[in-house]
Amino acid sequence: MHACIDLGSNSFHLLIGEWENGRIQIIERLSEKVQFGENVSSTGRISSQAFERGLSCLHRFKLLMKQYPVQRYWALGTNTFRVAANAEEFIQAAKVKGIDISVITGVQEAVLIYAGVITALPVVETQRLVIDIGGGSTEIVIGRKHERLLTESLAIGSVSWRDNFFADSNSPVEILTAQMDEGVAAARKVFEPIAPVVDKAEWKDAFASSGTVKMLAFICEAHAYGQKQIQLNALLELKGKIADAIADDTELPGLKERRRDLLLAGWCILVGLMESYQVEVINFSATALREGMLDFMVRNEKTFQAMESSELPEVSFAKG
Protein backbone atom coordinates (compact mmCIF):
# COMPACT_ATOMS: atom_id res chain seq x y z
CA MET A 1 0.00 0.00 0.00
CA HIS A 2 1.31 3.45 -0.95
CA ALA A 3 0.45 7.04 -0.09
CA CYS A 4 0.86 10.11 -2.29
CA ILE A 5 0.81 13.66 -0.94
CA ASP A 6 0.25 16.47 -3.43
CA LEU A 7 1.11 19.85 -1.89
CA GLY A 8 -0.53 22.41 -4.14
CA SER A 9 -0.75 26.18 -3.88
CA ASN A 10 -4.45 26.01 -3.03
CA SER A 11 -5.09 22.54 -1.60
CA PHE A 12 -3.10 19.72 -0.04
CA HIS A 13 -4.18 16.21 -1.07
CA LEU A 14 -3.53 12.74 0.31
CA LEU A 15 -4.19 9.62 -1.74
CA ILE A 16 -3.69 6.09 -0.40
CA GLY A 17 -3.89 3.19 -2.82
CA GLU A 18 -2.56 -0.18 -3.87
CA TRP A 19 -2.03 -2.24 -7.01
CA GLU A 20 -4.56 -5.02 -7.62
CA ASN A 21 -4.86 -7.17 -10.75
CA GLY A 22 -2.97 -4.69 -12.89
CA ARG A 23 -4.97 -1.66 -11.74
CA ILE A 24 -4.65 0.96 -9.02
CA GLN A 25 -7.26 0.66 -6.29
CA ILE A 26 -7.89 3.82 -4.28
CA ILE A 27 -8.24 3.10 -0.56
CA GLU A 28 -8.51 6.60 0.95
CA ARG A 29 -8.58 10.26 -0.10
CA LEU A 30 -8.33 13.44 1.92
CA SER A 31 -8.10 17.01 0.64
CA GLU A 32 -7.84 20.27 2.54
CA LYS A 33 -7.99 23.84 1.27
CA VAL A 34 -4.79 25.22 2.77
CA GLN A 35 -4.34 28.30 0.52
CA PHE A 36 -0.61 27.70 0.83
CA GLY A 37 0.24 30.10 -1.99
CA GLU A 38 -1.90 32.96 -0.68
CA ASN A 39 -0.21 36.31 -1.57
CA VAL A 40 3.04 34.56 -2.50
CA SER A 41 2.88 36.19 -5.95
CA SER A 42 3.16 39.63 -4.29
CA THR A 43 5.24 38.93 -1.16
CA GLY A 44 7.46 36.11 -2.38
CA ARG A 45 6.95 34.27 0.89
CA ILE A 46 4.59 31.76 2.47
CA SER A 47 2.63 33.71 5.08
CA SER A 48 2.83 32.68 8.74
CA GLN A 49 -0.86 31.75 8.64
CA ALA A 50 -0.46 29.57 5.54
CA PHE A 51 2.70 28.05 7.05
CA GLU A 52 0.75 26.91 10.12
CA ARG A 53 -2.24 25.73 8.07
CA GLY A 54 0.11 23.62 6.01
CA LEU A 55 1.79 22.00 9.01
CA SER A 56 -1.56 21.28 10.67
CA CYS A 57 -2.78 19.61 7.48
CA LEU A 58 0.35 17.46 7.24
CA HIS A 59 -0.15 16.40 10.85
CA ARG A 60 -3.65 15.16 9.99
CA PHE A 61 -2.29 13.39 6.90
CA LYS A 62 0.31 11.64 9.06
CA LEU A 63 -2.37 10.45 11.50
CA LEU A 64 -4.51 9.10 8.66
CA MET A 65 -1.59 7.24 7.07
CA LYS A 66 -0.92 5.53 10.40
CA GLN A 67 -4.35 3.90 10.15
CA TYR A 68 -3.24 1.89 7.10
CA PRO A 69 -0.30 -0.44 6.38
CA VAL A 70 1.41 2.17 4.19
CA GLN A 71 4.76 0.83 2.97
CA ARG A 72 5.95 3.98 1.26
CA TYR A 73 4.77 7.54 0.78
CA TRP A 74 5.72 10.25 -1.67
CA ALA A 75 5.18 13.93 -0.82
CA LEU A 76 5.70 16.44 -3.63
CA GLY A 77 5.78 20.23 -3.39
CA THR A 78 4.71 22.12 -6.49
CA ASN A 79 4.64 25.79 -7.55
CA THR A 80 4.67 27.57 -4.16
CA PHE A 81 7.62 25.42 -3.08
CA ARG A 82 9.40 26.44 -6.27
CA VAL A 83 8.95 30.20 -5.86
CA ALA A 84 8.59 31.04 -2.13
CA ALA A 85 11.74 32.29 -0.43
CA ASN A 86 10.92 30.46 2.81
CA ALA A 87 9.88 27.15 1.25
CA GLU A 88 12.93 25.40 2.68
CA GLU A 89 11.87 26.47 6.18
CA PHE A 90 8.54 24.73 5.67
CA ILE A 91 10.24 21.62 4.30
CA GLN A 92 12.40 21.39 7.43
CA ALA A 93 9.40 21.99 9.72
CA ALA A 94 7.47 19.26 7.89
CA LYS A 95 10.42 16.90 8.31
CA VAL A 96 10.22 17.39 12.07
CA LYS A 97 6.60 16.26 11.88
CA GLY A 98 7.66 13.14 9.98
CA ILE A 99 6.90 14.17 6.39
CA ASP A 100 9.79 14.38 3.89
CA ILE A 101 8.94 16.65 0.97
CA SER A 102 10.55 16.65 -2.48
CA VAL A 103 10.13 19.71 -4.70
CA ILE A 104 9.52 19.02 -8.38
CA THR A 105 9.90 21.26 -11.40
CA GLY A 106 6.92 22.39 -13.44
CA VAL A 107 7.84 20.01 -16.24
CA GLN A 108 8.10 17.08 -13.83
CA GLU A 109 4.69 18.05 -12.46
CA ALA A 110 3.28 18.05 -15.99
CA VAL A 111 4.73 14.58 -16.64
CA LEU A 112 2.95 13.14 -13.60
CA ILE A 113 -0.31 14.97 -14.33
CA TYR A 114 -0.39 13.53 -17.83
CA ALA A 115 0.30 10.04 -16.47
CA GLY A 116 -2.53 10.48 -13.97
CA VAL A 117 -5.06 11.73 -16.50
CA ILE A 118 -4.49 8.97 -19.04
CA THR A 119 -4.87 6.25 -16.38
CA ALA A 120 -8.62 6.84 -16.57
CA LEU A 121 -8.86 7.13 -20.37
CA PRO A 122 -9.15 4.46 -23.06
CA VAL A 123 -6.07 3.82 -25.19
CA VAL A 124 -6.42 5.57 -28.54
CA GLU A 125 -4.11 6.45 -31.43
CA THR A 126 -5.05 10.14 -31.53
CA GLN A 127 -3.29 12.96 -29.72
CA ARG A 128 -4.78 14.57 -26.62
CA LEU A 129 -4.40 17.97 -25.02
CA VAL A 130 -4.13 17.64 -21.23
CA ILE A 131 -4.36 20.67 -18.94
CA ASP A 132 -4.14 21.17 -15.18
CA ILE A 133 -4.90 24.57 -13.66
CA GLY A 134 -3.35 24.72 -10.23
CA GLY A 135 -3.18 27.45 -7.63
CA GLY A 136 0.15 28.82 -8.86
CA SER A 137 0.90 27.20 -12.21
CA THR A 138 -0.81 25.61 -15.19
CA GLU A 139 0.59 22.49 -16.83
CA ILE A 140 -0.02 21.75 -20.50
CA VAL A 141 0.80 18.45 -22.20
CA ILE A 142 0.02 17.09 -25.65
CA GLY A 143 0.55 13.37 -26.01
CA ARG A 144 -0.42 10.12 -27.65
CA LYS A 145 -0.66 7.10 -25.36
CA HIS A 146 2.42 7.35 -23.09
CA GLU A 147 4.38 9.52 -25.52
CA ARG A 148 4.46 13.25 -24.82
CA LEU A 149 4.92 15.65 -27.73
CA LEU A 150 4.68 18.89 -25.72
CA THR A 151 5.27 19.40 -22.00
CA GLU A 152 4.96 22.91 -20.54
CA SER A 153 4.44 24.53 -17.15
CA LEU A 154 3.31 28.17 -17.15
CA ALA A 155 3.30 30.63 -14.26
CA ILE A 156 -0.43 31.20 -14.02
CA GLY A 157 -2.78 29.79 -11.38
CA SER A 158 -6.11 30.42 -9.71
CA VAL A 159 -4.67 31.63 -6.38
CA SER A 160 -2.14 34.00 -7.95
CA TRP A 161 -4.74 35.34 -10.42
CA ARG A 162 -7.18 35.90 -7.58
CA ASP A 163 -4.56 37.82 -5.61
CA ASN A 164 -3.58 39.87 -8.66
CA PHE A 165 -7.01 40.73 -10.08
CA PHE A 166 -9.69 40.07 -7.48
CA ALA A 167 -8.22 41.04 -4.12
CA ASP A 168 -11.40 43.01 -3.35
CA SER A 169 -14.39 40.68 -3.64
CA ASN A 170 -16.81 43.44 -2.60
CA SER A 171 -16.53 45.39 -5.85
CA PRO A 172 -19.71 46.25 -7.81
CA VAL A 173 -20.55 44.11 -10.82
CA GLU A 174 -19.32 46.71 -13.32
CA ILE A 175 -15.88 46.67 -11.73
CA LEU A 176 -15.81 42.89 -11.53
CA THR A 177 -16.66 42.42 -15.21
CA ALA A 178 -13.90 44.88 -16.16
CA GLN A 179 -11.48 42.95 -13.94
CA MET A 180 -12.59 39.70 -15.58
CA ASP A 181 -11.72 41.18 -18.99
CA GLU A 182 -8.31 42.24 -17.64
CA GLY A 183 -7.75 38.78 -16.16
CA VAL A 184 -8.55 37.08 -19.48
CA ALA A 185 -6.28 39.44 -21.43
CA ALA A 186 -3.41 38.80 -19.01
CA ALA A 187 -4.00 35.04 -19.19
CA ARG A 188 -3.85 35.11 -22.97
CA LYS A 189 -0.46 36.83 -22.80
CA VAL A 190 0.80 33.86 -20.78
CA PHE A 191 -0.74 31.17 -22.98
CA GLU A 192 -0.29 32.60 -26.47
CA PRO A 193 3.52 32.17 -26.85
CA ILE A 194 3.09 28.39 -27.24
CA ALA A 195 -0.19 28.60 -29.19
CA PRO A 196 1.50 27.85 -32.57
CA VAL A 197 3.02 24.66 -31.13
CA VAL A 198 -0.30 23.59 -29.62
CA ASP A 199 -2.05 24.18 -32.93
CA LYS A 200 0.61 22.34 -34.92
CA ALA A 201 0.26 19.25 -32.74
CA GLU A 202 -3.19 18.54 -34.20
CA TRP A 203 -4.69 17.17 -30.99
CA LYS A 204 -8.20 15.77 -31.15
CA ASP A 205 -9.64 15.84 -27.61
CA ALA A 206 -8.92 18.09 -24.63
CA PHE A 207 -8.98 17.03 -20.96
CA ALA A 208 -8.46 19.18 -17.89
CA SER A 209 -8.04 18.37 -14.21
CA SER A 210 -7.91 20.28 -10.89
CA GLY A 211 -10.41 21.81 -8.51
CA THR A 212 -10.76 24.92 -10.66
CA VAL A 213 -11.86 22.92 -13.68
CA LYS A 214 -14.13 20.74 -11.56
CA MET A 215 -15.81 23.85 -10.16
CA LEU A 216 -16.47 25.31 -13.60
CA ALA A 217 -17.66 21.96 -14.96
CA PHE A 218 -20.22 21.68 -12.14
CA ILE A 219 -21.46 25.21 -12.84
CA CYS A 220 -21.82 24.48 -16.57
CA GLU A 221 -23.67 21.25 -15.80
CA ALA A 222 -26.02 23.03 -13.38
CA HIS A 223 -26.89 25.45 -16.18
CA ALA A 224 -27.63 22.62 -18.65
CA TYR A 225 -24.46 22.93 -20.75
CA GLY A 226 -23.59 19.22 -20.61
CA GLN A 227 -22.06 16.84 -18.10
CA LYS A 228 -18.39 16.63 -17.13
CA GLN A 229 -17.35 19.12 -19.77
CA ILE A 230 -16.82 22.83 -20.26
CA GLN A 231 -17.77 24.64 -23.44
CA LEU A 232 -16.15 27.99 -24.24
CA ASN A 233 -19.48 29.45 -25.32
CA ALA A 234 -20.97 28.36 -21.97
CA LEU A 235 -18.28 30.21 -20.01
CA LEU A 236 -18.84 33.35 -22.05
CA GLU A 237 -22.62 33.15 -21.73
CA LEU A 238 -22.34 32.62 -17.96
CA LYS A 239 -20.03 35.61 -17.44
CA GLY A 240 -22.82 37.94 -16.31
CA LYS A 241 -24.34 35.41 -13.91
CA ILE A 242 -20.94 34.66 -12.40
CA ALA A 243 -20.15 38.35 -11.88
CA ASP A 244 -23.60 39.00 -10.38
CA ALA A 245 -23.28 36.08 -7.95
CA ILE A 246 -19.95 37.34 -6.64
CA ALA A 247 -20.89 41.03 -6.54
CA ASP A 248 -24.21 40.39 -4.77
CA ASP A 249 -22.90 37.46 -2.69
CA THR A 250 -25.73 35.26 -3.92
CA GLU A 251 -25.97 31.58 -4.74
CA LEU A 252 -24.85 30.33 -8.13
CA PRO A 253 -26.14 26.89 -9.16
CA GLY A 254 -23.31 24.36 -9.21
CA LEU A 255 -20.89 26.44 -7.15
CA LYS A 256 -19.65 25.10 -3.83
CA GLU A 257 -19.15 27.84 -1.28
CA ARG A 258 -15.58 26.83 -0.42
CA ARG A 259 -14.53 27.47 -4.03
CA ARG A 260 -16.25 30.87 -4.38
CA ASP A 261 -13.10 32.93 -3.85
CA LEU A 262 -11.40 31.29 -6.86
CA LEU A 263 -14.35 31.44 -9.26
CA LEU A 264 -13.49 34.67 -11.07
CA ALA A 265 -9.80 33.82 -11.34
CA GLY A 266 -10.53 30.31 -12.59
CA TRP A 267 -13.00 31.64 -15.15
CA CYS A 268 -10.39 34.10 -16.48
CA ILE A 269 -7.66 31.49 -16.80
CA LEU A 270 -9.81 28.90 -18.54
CA VAL A 271 -11.36 31.41 -20.95
CA GLY A 272 -7.91 32.79 -21.76
CA LEU A 273 -6.56 29.29 -22.35
CA MET A 274 -9.47 28.11 -24.49
CA GLU A 275 -9.39 31.25 -26.61
CA SER A 276 -5.60 31.10 -27.03
CA TYR A 277 -5.61 27.45 -28.15
CA GLN A 278 -8.97 27.50 -29.94
CA VAL A 279 -10.48 24.89 -27.63
CA GLU A 280 -14.25 24.75 -27.91
CA VAL A 281 -14.85 21.90 -25.44
CA ILE A 282 -12.78 20.55 -22.53
CA ASN A 283 -13.62 17.29 -20.78
CA PHE A 284 -13.17 17.18 -17.02
CA SER A 285 -10.68 14.60 -15.71
CA ALA A 286 -11.13 13.39 -12.14
CA THR A 287 -7.58 11.97 -12.13
CA ALA A 288 -4.48 14.15 -12.07
CA LEU A 289 -1.13 14.57 -10.28
CA ARG A 290 -1.64 12.25 -7.31
CA GLU A 291 -2.94 9.41 -9.49
CA GLY A 292 0.09 9.91 -11.71
CA MET A 293 2.31 9.81 -8.63
CA LEU A 294 0.74 6.56 -7.48
CA ASP A 295 1.03 5.00 -10.93
CA PHE A 296 4.70 6.00 -11.17
CA MET A 297 5.38 4.85 -7.62
CA VAL A 298 3.93 1.40 -8.15
CA ARG A 299 5.70 0.86 -11.46
CA ASN A 300 9.06 1.82 -9.92
CA GLU A 301 8.59 0.08 -6.60
CA LYS A 302 11.05 -2.78 -7.09
CA THR A 303 14.06 -0.78 -8.15
CA PHE A 304 14.57 2.76 -6.92
CA GLN A 305 17.83 2.87 -8.89
CA ALA A 306 15.65 3.25 -11.97
CA MET A 307 14.74 6.71 -10.70
CA GLU A 308 18.19 7.91 -11.73
CA SER A 309 17.40 7.39 -15.38
CA SER A 310 13.70 8.15 -15.22
CA GLU A 311 11.89 11.27 -16.33
CA LEU A 312 11.81 12.41 -12.71
CA PRO A 313 15.43 12.23 -11.56
CA GLU A 314 15.17 14.88 -8.85
CA VAL A 315 12.46 13.27 -6.74
CA SER A 316 12.75 10.47 -4.21
CA PHE A 317 10.60 8.07 -2.26
CA ALA A 318 10.28 7.95 1.50
CA LYS A 319 9.48 4.97 3.67
CA GLY A 320 6.21 4.96 5.59
C-alpha positions, 0 to 999 in steps of 0.5 A: 500500500502506498500514499501520495501527498500532493502539496498544491498552492491552493489545496493539499491532497492525500491519496492512499492506494494499492495495485490489484490485478494490474490496476490501481485501487484507491483506498482513501482520499483526503483534501484540505484547502490550505491556501498555501500560496496565498499572496506569494505572488506579491510577497514572495513568501509563504505567510505565517498563517499559511505556514501553520495551516500547512503544518496542521494539514500534514499532521492530519495526513500523518495520522490518517496514514498511520491507520493503514499499512502504508509501505511507502509515501511520496510527498511532492511540493509544487509551484509555491515550493518552487517560488517562495523564499521560505519554502525550505523552512517549511520543508524542514518543519514538515520533516520534524513532523515526519513528512519528507517533501521533495520539490519538483519542477513544473515540467516534472509536475506536468509529466505526472499529471499527464500520467494520472489523466491517461490512467482513466482514459481508453487507449487511442491512437489520436493525440490529446491535449491535457491541462491542469490549472493549479493554484500557482501554475498551469501544466499543458501536455500534448501526447499520444498514449504514453508519448508526450509531444509537448510538456509545458508549465506556465506561471499562471494559477487560480490563487495567484490570479485571484490575488492579482485581479480580485483582491477586493471581492466586494466590488460592484458588478461593473468593476468585476466584469472589467477585472474579468476582462483584464484577467482574461487578457493577461491570461492570454499573454501567458498562454499565447507564446506556445499557441503555434506549437499547440495548434501544430500538434493537431490534438483531437480531444482536450482534458483538464483536471484540478479543482478549478476545472471541476468547479467550472464543470459543475457550474456548466452542468447546473446550467444545462451545458452538458455533463463533465465538460466545459464549453467555451461558449458556456463560459462566455454566456455565464459571465454575467451570472458569475459576476452578479453572484460574486458582486451580490454574494448570492448563490450560483447553481453548481458552485460550492461555497468553499470554491467561491473565492477562486471562481473569477480567477478560474474563469479568467484562466480557462477562458484565456486558455481556451481562446488562445488554443482555440479549444471549444470543449474541454472534458473534465478529468477526475484523475491528475497529479496524485494518481500519476504519482501513485502510478509511477510509484507502483511501477518503480517500486522494485528498483529505486535505482531506476529513478536515476534514469527516469523522467523524474530524476530529482524526486525520491521516495520515502518509507512509511 
